[in-house]
Amino acid sequence: MQKYSYFILLLLLAWGTPAAMAQEVDVPEDYISEFIYGININTNGGLIGGIMFKTTKIIKPKWYRSLGLELVNVKNPKETRFTSPQTGNNFVYGKRNYFFSVRPQYGRDIILFRKAPDEGVQISANLAAGPSLGLEIPYNINYQFPGGIIRTEQYEPSRHPDIFQILGSTTFLDGLGQTQLIFGAHFKAGISLDFGAFRNSITGLELGFMLEAFTQKPEILVSPNPSDPPAPNTQVFTAAYANFFFGSRK
């Protein structure tokens, strides 16, 4: 739970101190739709977890219907990065597949505190859910076999037993043609803070939590040593996330 503590603190501040951050004013809705895009950071995806897009449209005062799409990289928390002493290139030892999640979303945005025109911070609650399409893409490494022969192959413990002969890894594009699909579903809840300085522009931050489950475990990691316990792969993922977004409304 330690990895979630920072996000929990920010969410509590957003809920608990709205008066200090925004002033609600009794005015008519000043926009009927908006479109935002941005980058995702989450506790399963590293520094930059992915990208997101979302469009909303008013259904009644303060309530908006949302349609969104996210593409995020999902990592196993046990991943450990190594550096090849021969080439200086990095690789994740024991990683067998990249795993990406494509998340179409349908949800509701509820304005909790509206900012005054052209100033302040607007605070909204966000709920969304939808199917998940998992993309399991081979993780290829450059391995030096006896005789100095170097091949690029998907990592396989029995075929690539010597960590010192791994010269680095390739990008997910190298294995894209061998992608395996895994189906699932997800649910997310968060708080959005809109700092846009102008009525038609949006700059903001969304903080929240995500629950996602798939019909089978993606094989992200394998145990390099056959005598070791199986790698801790799972088919249910939880994550705290932050979306930094930009956009426009009309």
N, C-alpha and C positions, 0 to 999 in steps of 0.2 A: 504493500500500500504506500510505501514511501514515494514511489514514482508519481503518485497521484496527489500528494500533499500540496504542491504548488498550485495545481489547478483548482483543488478544493478551496484553498484560501482565496483565490481570485473570484471564484463563483460566490462565496459567502460575502465578499466585499461588494460584489455587484448587486446582490440581493439586499444586503443589509444597510447600505449607505446610499440609496438612490437619490435622496434629497440633496446630498452634497454634490452629486454628479449631474443631475438634470432637474429641470423644473417643468412639471406637467402644466400645460396650458390648454384651456378649453377652446379649441379652434377646430374648424372643419378639417377633414382629411385633405392634406395639401399634395398628395400624390396617389395615383391609382395603381401603379405598377412600378417595379424596379428590376434591374438586372445587375448581378454582382459576379465577380470572379476573383480568384485569389489562390494562395498557397496554403497547404495544410501541414501542420506539425502535430505529431501524435506520439504517444509513448510506445507504439509498436513500429514506428517508421523511421526513426533517426531524425537528423536535423531538419530535413525537408521531406515530409511524408508523401506529398502528392499535390494535386491540383483540384480545384472545385469550381463549379458554376451553379448559379441559382437564379431563378426568376420568380417573382411574386406578383400577385394581383389581388386587389381588395375584394372581399366578399361582404363585409359589413364594417362599420366604424371600429377601428383598431385591430381588426382581424384580416389576415391575408392568407391566401392559399399559395403554397410554394411547390415548385418543381425544381429538382436539383440533380446534379450528377457529380460524383467524386471518382477520381482515379488515384489510389494510394498504394504505396509499397508496404507490405506487411512482412515484418521480420520476426524471427524467433528470438526471444529475449536471451537465449544462451549463445547467440552468435559471437564469435571471437575473431577479430581481425589479426592476421599475421602478415609479415613482410618477408618476401623471398630474399635470402642473403645473396643470391646470385644475380638477381635483376633489380631488386629494390621495389618490385611491384607488390601490391597488396592482394590478399585473398582471404576468404572466410573458410577456415579449416572445418571440414565436415559438412559444408553446405552442398546440398544436392540440387535444389531448385530455388529460383526466385519465385516469389508469390505476390501477385498484384490483385487488388480487389476493385472491380468496377461497380459503383453503387448508384443506380437510379433511385431517386427519392421523391416522395410525396408527403407534404406536411402542412403545418400551420405555423404562422408567425403572429404573435400577439404583442402589440405595443403596450408596454407597462408604463413607461414615462416618456412623453413626447417632449422634444426640445423646443425651445422658443425659436422663431424664425431666424435662420442664419447664425445660430449660436447654441452652445450647450451640447449635451450628449443625449441621444435617444437610446432607450433601453428596451429590448424586446426579448420575449421568451420564444424559443424555437423547439418544435417537435417534428420529427420526420422519421419515416420508415420506408422500407422497400426491399426488393430482391438484391442479392449480391451475386456477381459473376466472378469467381476466382480464376485467375490465370496462373497456372503452374508451369513455369518456363525453365528448361534445363539450365543449371549453373555450370558453365564450361570453364575448365582450367587448362592452362598450358603445362604439360607434364613432360619431363625429360626421362625417357626410358634408357636402359643400358645401350651403350654404343653412341650416346649423344643424340638419339632420335627424339625430336620434340613433336608431340601431337596435342591438338586441342580437342578435348573430350569432356563429356559430362562427368562430374566427379563420381567415382565408384570406389569405395574403400578397398575392396579386394584387388582392384586393378591399379590403384594409385596408393600403395601403402606407405610410401616414404614422403613425409612432409617436406623434407629438404629438396626433393626433386620437383615440387610444385613451384613453377616460375611466375605464377600470377593467374588472374582470372580475366575473362572477357565480359562484355556487357550483355544485358539480357537480349539485345537485338540478335546476337549470334545464335541463340536457341529459339527464336520466335517461331520458326516453322514447326517446332515440335511441342507447341503449347497444348497442355491438357486443361480442360474446363472442369470446374467444380462449382456446383450451385449452392446458394445459401440465402440468408436474409439478414437484415440488420435493423437496428433502432437507435436513434440518437436524440439527446435532449441537451439544450444549451441556452446560453444567454448571449445576446448580441449587443455590442456597444457601438453606436454609429457616431463618429466624430466629424462627419462631413461639415465643412465650413460654409457650404452653399446649399441651397434648397435642392438643386438638381444633381448634386454630386454626393457620392458615398465613399467614405473611408472608415473602416472599422475593424473590429475584432470580435470573433465569436469563440466562446469557451464552453466546453461541454464534455459529455461522456458518450461513448459508443459501445453497443453490444452487438456482436456479429457471430453468426453460427453457420457452418457449412455441413453438407451432407456426409462428408468424409474428411479425414485429416489430410491437409496438404503436407507432402514430404519435403519440408524445408531443410531440415538437418537429418543426417544419419550419423551413427556412431562410427568413428574411424577404426576402432578396434572391435572386432566381432565379439570379444569376450566382455565388452562393456555393456551396461544396460542400454536399451533402445533410447534413441534421442527423444527429448521431451516435446514432441509435436502435439498439437491440439487442434480440434475443430471448432472450438468456441474461443473467441477473442474479446477482451474488454480493453478499452483504451480511453485515456483522457486526451482531448485534442484542443487545438487552437487554430482557427482559420483567420488569416489576415486577408482582408478583402477590399476591393475597390469596385466602383460601378456608378450607375446613374439611375435616376427615377424620373417619371413623368406623371 
